[in-house]
């Protein structure tokens, strides 16, 4: 089954029935069936959908008011993120999703791994498990080759199980969902790391790795201290 042959949804509110369905789960239905049902039944309140995180394909009737549509790329990115509550928050963060869609192989990024922010280059974008008839998408991950001082802090050589996604030295690679990946050079939609903006500095704490400019040169460092002077936050960075 091709991913483009389906219509995808994310559950945004817990439905009354079935009661075990949680917000944040992703489901789908065949596009031809969706168009047929919507066009022939204008008062349609429930859709028969299948959930992507189930081993076997089982249809459930879900209230339309409890879910929102996704395109195939959005669904693929979000499916890789766990748990469901985090996935729902990411869905609501439109800029984060749109930034992830701009990432390409060769992009320099920062990736969170074991509580650290590591520098690397994207070498692979795709699934960890191949799609099949019951699961048209299985989640889009980023394979990242760590660089510089962060080499050796990973957990792979670019192979997942027996699938070779990319090649790098032992423990110099990381696989991660987009929620743990940020471009080194911010896009117009990516979270700013500007040191002079109060709203941004409030989310920075000593020990965080940060990116900044000096004389138009891009640099990396670690936050040592944050003080307020003349009503403005001042961040001291060790390079």
Buried (B, 14 or more C-beta within 10 A) or exposed (E): BEBEEBBBBBBBEEBEEEEEBBBBBBBBBBBEEBEEBEEEEEEEEBBEBBBBEEEEEEEBEBBBEBBBEBEBBBBBBBBBBEEBEBBBEBBEEEEBBBBBBEBEEEBBBBBBBEEEBBBBBBBBBBBBEEBEEEBBBBBBBBBBBBBEEBBEBBEBBBBBEEEEBBEBEEBBBBBBBBBBBBBBEBEEBBBEBEBEEEEBBEEBEEEBBBBBEEEEEEEBBEBEEBEEEEEEBEBEBEE
